[in-house]
Amino acid sequence: MNRVAVCVLKTGIIIIAFVLMDNHFHFEVKACSSEQCTSFINEFKRLTGQYNQRKYGDRNSLDSLPIQIIPLTTEDYVRTLLCYIIKNPTKARVEMFYDYRWGTGNLYFRTERQKREYITAGSLGVNQCRRIFRTRTRIPDNWRIVDEVITPENYVPVEDVQQLFKTTRSFMYFLSLNKDDEIEQGMGEWHEISLKDSELRSIRNELSLELFGIGKIHSLSAPQRHKLAKIIRRQYLCSKKQIARIVQLPYDQLSDL
């Protein structure tokens, strides 16, 4: 979360919406150029890679991470994509989007906000800021910090974003739309997480044991395999073709994933 804020300060980009999930992330931004978008996301990757190296000793962990930048051509698409992004934790059954801290889903059209104790960046010393946020970039003095996290309302123009919808009813309407397939088709294969078949088979076997007490795929019924496929698709965003191989079902039986 703090790396997002730092990258905003470094590049001057405007965040409309974002979500950080455990295996992918989405940003919807307003930028002066595609170069500004590239600068923002590359800096985010660089800082996150440094974090992975410090914490896990994992050098160059994000070098091969695929990134796609998609131009938003209509206001309807801007609104639809925003709702798609913030609904990610709900779709993954992690948490309702309006309670999820690691994104902007809890910012829009909230009549009551969770009251959390905060401090301002200005109340911290220079060395404290550098230790907590691991940056020499100056954090504005009036920015709010909650549990050492720079909260998104500091840098997301919430009122401007709400004007995209104008009313709560319109916001709820776009939230109710299910255009996931349309959006993901527009993203192409980039939105799909790349896992080796051997890794996915191991995941499949663990899930099968947990759900059915059976560790071998050939011992599962077709409905059980289909249930496994849906869980794998939801949690790991692998391609349908790969999942069909892993659960040993015909591809055309997975059209509802």
C-alpha atoms as one frame of an Amber mdcrd trajectory, in Angstrom:
protein
   0.000   0.000   0.000   2.793   2.420   0.845   4.579   1.638  -2.407   1.451
   2.687  -4.308   1.475   6.046  -2.506   5.192   6.545  -3.123   4.789   5.767
  -6.838   1.941   8.289  -7.064   4.207  10.951  -5.574   7.110  10.036  -7.854
   5.165   9.964 -11.129   2.284  12.409 -10.559  -0.248   9.884 -11.830  -3.862
  10.056 -10.599  -5.327   6.866  -9.150  -9.012   6.302  -9.897  -9.231   2.814
  -8.399  -6.963  -0.084  -7.514  -6.884  -3.412  -5.725  -3.985  -5.497  -4.441
  -4.716  -9.236  -4.349  -2.392 -12.013  -3.269  -1.510 -13.041  -6.832  -2.264
 -10.003  -9.025  -3.185  -6.340  -8.946  -5.236  -3.848 -10.966  -4.883  -0.079
 -11.281  -7.258   2.306 -13.028  -5.501   5.634 -13.534  -5.744   9.011 -15.193
  -2.484   9.856 -16.893  -0.996  12.378 -19.287   0.464   9.627 -21.488   1.068
   5.905 -21.764   4.677   6.676 -20.784   3.457   7.995 -17.434   1.492   4.769
 -16.902   4.562   2.711 -17.781   6.710   4.772 -15.422   4.237   4.267 -12.570
   3.836   0.507 -12.949   7.537  -0.126 -13.554   8.410   1.816 -10.405   5.823
  -0.189  -8.464   7.335  -3.421  -9.794  10.863  -2.236  -8.962  10.031  -1.297
  -5.377   8.044  -4.498  -4.827  10.927  -6.528  -6.228  13.284  -4.828  -3.768
  10.879  -5.697  -0.949  10.774  -9.355  -2.026  14.558  -9.450  -2.109  14.875
  -7.933   1.381  12.191 -10.119   2.941  12.611 -13.389   1.065  16.000 -13.145
  -0.644  14.110 -13.498  -3.930  16.197 -11.571  -6.460  14.544 -10.452  -9.723
  11.262 -12.028  -8.589   9.063  -9.725 -10.686  11.191  -9.348 -13.803   8.954
 -11.672 -15.818   5.665 -10.384 -14.384   3.417  -9.521 -17.359   1.939  -6.025
 -17.424  -0.752  -4.737 -19.749  -1.840  -1.126 -20.194  -5.300  -0.725 -21.724
  -6.712   2.641 -22.876 -10.192   3.407 -21.533 -12.163   4.801 -24.427 -15.643
   5.443 -23.021 -17.116   6.666 -19.732 -19.170   3.482 -19.446 -16.009   1.414
 -19.672 -14.327   3.571 -17.027 -17.248   2.968 -14.660 -17.581  -0.724 -15.487
 -13.865  -1.359 -15.048 -13.776   0.475 -11.718 -16.492  -1.804 -10.358 -14.775
  -4.884 -11.786 -11.561  -3.882 -10.018 -12.984  -3.178  -6.594 -15.143  -6.342
  -6.654 -12.058  -8.589  -6.948 -11.899  -9.506  -3.214 -15.637 -10.231  -3.189
 -15.397 -12.420  -6.281 -12.459 -14.304  -4.738 -14.492 -14.723  -1.526 -11.794
 -13.002   0.502 -13.884 -10.146   1.886 -16.650  -7.803   0.818 -15.143  -5.040
  -1.300 -16.380  -2.271   1.012 -14.443  -3.792   3.944 -11.274  -4.628   2.014
  -8.377  -2.411   3.107  -5.948  -3.192   0.317  -7.534  -1.069  -2.389 -10.106
   1.657  -2.930 -13.396  -0.254  -2.709 -14.097   1.213   0.725 -13.817   4.831
  -0.438 -16.793   5.495  -2.691 -20.289   6.525  -1.609 -19.729   5.621   2.032
 -22.141   7.484   4.291 -20.338   6.099   7.315 -16.639   5.398   7.311 -14.869
   3.170   9.768 -13.328   5.424  12.368  -9.687   4.535  12.802  -7.080   6.351
  14.821  -4.532   8.012  12.597  -1.448  10.148  12.733  -0.233  12.542  10.066
   3.041  12.198   8.218   4.055  15.599   9.565   4.044  14.206  13.102   6.778
  11.737  12.156  10.449  12.608  11.967  12.401  12.301   8.728  14.171   9.156
   9.910  10.890   7.615  11.056   9.344   8.211   7.640  12.325   6.650   5.879
  12.280   3.641   8.195   8.532   3.015   7.864   8.029   3.820   4.179  11.526
   2.940   2.918  11.766   5.963   0.687  13.468   9.339   0.580  10.426  10.719
  -1.239   8.795  13.389   0.923   5.387  12.325   2.213   3.044  15.359   2.506
   2.686  16.473   6.120  -1.132  16.294   6.098  -1.361  12.729   4.761  -3.025
  10.329   7.189  -1.256   7.195   8.391  -3.144   4.255   9.939  -1.096   1.366
  11.384   1.923   2.574   9.383  -0.113   2.493   6.154  -0.624   5.580   3.980
  -4.361   5.420   3.350  -5.650   5.819  -0.240  -7.984   8.726   0.513  -4.818
  10.849   0.700  -4.170  10.545  -3.024  -7.417   9.280  -4.642  -9.770  12.142
  -5.684 -12.825  10.433  -4.207 -15.341  13.184  -4.965 -14.205  13.409  -8.588
 -14.493   9.633  -8.957 -17.992   9.680  -7.474 -18.967  12.267 -10.074 -18.307
   9.629 -12.735 -21.421   7.902 -11.380 -23.185  11.032 -10.092 -25.510   9.087
  -7.774 -25.317   6.163  -5.391 -28.028   4.433  -7.432 -25.910   4.629 -10.564
 -22.897   3.276  -8.662 -24.973   0.355  -7.385 -26.233  -0.307 -10.913 -22.695
  -0.637 -12.282 -21.731  -2.811  -9.324 -24.634  -5.133 -10.160 -23.482  -5.655
 -13.755 -21.626  -8.871 -14.469 -19.303  -8.033 -17.337 -16.330 -10.022 -16.103
 -16.061 -12.142 -19.246 -16.215  -9.068 -21.472 -13.512  -7.267 -19.487 -11.262
 -10.312 -19.212 -11.639 -10.979 -22.926 -10.427  -7.429 -23.520  -7.412  -8.163
 -21.358  -6.640 -11.260 -23.406  -4.291 -13.793 -21.878  -2.526 -11.132 -19.809
  -5.001 -11.404 -16.962  -4.305 -15.111 -16.525  -1.723 -16.172 -13.959   0.995
 -18.407 -15.340   1.589 -21.557 -13.261   3.384 -24.682 -14.381   1.156 -27.727
 -14.828   3.180 -29.532 -12.141   2.476 -26.708  -9.659  -1.202 -26.674 -10.524
  -1.469 -30.453 -10.195  -0.053 -30.180  -6.680  -2.595 -27.458  -5.858  -5.359
 -29.597  -7.387  -4.433 -32.612  -5.248  -4.335 -30.556  -2.038  -7.730 -29.028
  -2.796  -9.165 -32.419  -3.667  -7.996 -33.886  -0.354  -9.370 -30.905   1.534
 -12.758 -30.967  -0.183 -13.399 -34.639  -0.888 -10.803 -36.613   1.071  -9.514
 -37.949  -2.257  -6.027 -37.175  -3.568  -6.219 -38.743  -7.034  -7.998 -36.980
  -9.883  -9.138 -40.173 -11.614 -11.084 -41.119  -8.464 -13.215 -37.972  -8.620
 -16.610 -37.729 -10.289 -17.254 -35.220 -13.068 -19.184 -32.851 -10.739 -16.320
 -32.988  -8.222 -13.795 -32.181 -10.957 -15.977 -29.315 -12.119 -16.096 -27.905
  -8.599 -12.298 -28.121  -8.402 -12.047 -26.308 -11.744 -14.214 -23.428 -10.490
 -12.143 -23.024  -7.329  -8.851 -23.098  -9.235 -10.156 -20.566 -11.763 -11.369
 -18.238  -9.002  -8.257 -18.444  -6.848  -5.484 -18.694  -9.421  -6.929 -17.143
 -12.614  -5.362 -19.819 -14.788  -6.547 -20.262 -18.349  -9.523 -22.524 -18.986
  -7.435 -24.686 -21.316  -4.876 -25.342 -18.585  -7.573 -26.065 -16.008  -9.260
 -28.500 -18.424  -5.958 -30.393 -18.647  -5.439 -30.375 -14.891  -8.911 -31.583
 -13.896  -9.197 -33.850 -16.961 -12.485 -32.514 -18.269 -13.399 -31.504 -21.841
 -12.863 -27.797 -22.436 -16.490 -27.236 -23.495 -17.682 -28.398 -20.076 -15.946
 -25.433 -18.440 -17.820 -22.667 -20.261 -19.290 -21.355 -16.994 -15.896 -20.682
 -15.343
